[in-house]
Amino acid sequence: MALFDLLGRRWAMGIIWNLAAGPATFRALQNPTGRVAGKTISPSILNARLRDLQEAGLVERTLDGYALTALGRELFTLIEPLDLWSLEWGKSL
């Protein structure tokens, strides 16, 4: 349940999804690409979420910015299949 609590926090999944493409700077994460393109994360929320994800061992700070740890990449491989399922589910609503 702790994992679902963490992933359910605002922007947590969006950060993980964006970092799955590779390391990103704070600024790049603040203005994400992909499905959430055009939306901006407030600096305070982004700081809080990055701190949460770092404390959980899913994200780390690197010379290139923030990146998923090995544990974070493993988590992404588990949740990535939900993407296709959620798109189909959304169409059925």
Buried (B, 14 or more C-beta within 10 A) or exposed (E): EEEEEBBEBEBBBBBBBBBBEEBBEBEBBBEBEEEBEEEEBEEEBBEBBBEBBBEBEBBBEEEEBBBBBEEBBEBBEEBEEEEEEEEEEEEEE
